[in-house]
Amino acid sequence: MKYLYLILHVFTISFPLVRSFEPRIEYAKKWSSLFPGIAITGLFFIVWDVFFTRAGVWGFNPDYLTGIYLFSLPIEEILFFITVPFASVFIYECVLYFLPKIKNPKWLKWISAVLAISLITLSIIHHAQAYTFWNFLFTGIFLIIVAIKNPQWLGHFWIAYLLHLIPFFIVNGVLTGYGIEAPIVWYNNIENLSLRLVTIPVEDTIYALLLLLMNVFFYENFKARGKQNPST
């Protein structure tokens, strides 16, 4: 189906966008903190994406695209770093609102640190696979930085991450070929562990972790600055 990747973006963003203006979560009022974080995170991921696309680590099926490209990437791939964080941080805000009593116990910091060290260790073991190596390394480094800081929102983040895996498996499943003739996004299995969750490379769950973690990290930092400088 032509434009399928673009249709997935509409599916991803439609509900969070419509619900952004409801009076409880008031997501729209927080966009001034959200979009700078999306921009910073998106820049990092787009640069990474350009390098991996040119290196043949992954690529895109033109049968599902509009045919518009920027920086050697389909416009749909660039939109991915806007629509997916927008929807994912909306889930995070829902967790903050509906589960306000979630604590941030000390053991969560250490579990996060152990996970970070494990990812860095795995990246070294699998240094020959570019996607596995850089994905696990970047995520491990950033996660250990967050674990050291141990922000109050860490408990809410992990709940949001687990919840966001539900739409993640739906959207990413289609992107990687579930239910369609060929994948929208293909992967060179030489550059990953060749382990799939149905059609999704297992590395994508860690990629999604880093994408959400970076967005929430910058989002919360911009929110904190806004509270300190309410007149700006």
Secondary structure, DSSP 8 states (H G I E B T S, - for coil): -TTHHHHHHHHHHHHHHHHTTSTTT-GGGGHHHHHHHHHHHHHHHHHHHHHHHHHTSEEE-GGGS-S-EETTEEHHHHHHHHHHHHHHHHHHHHHHHH-TT----HHHHHHHHHHHHHHHHHHHHTTTSHHHHHHHHHHHHHHHHHHHH--TTHHHHHHHHHHHHHHHHHHHHHHTTTTSSS-SEEE-GGGS---EETTEETHHHHHHHHHHHHHHHHHHHHHHHHHH-TT-
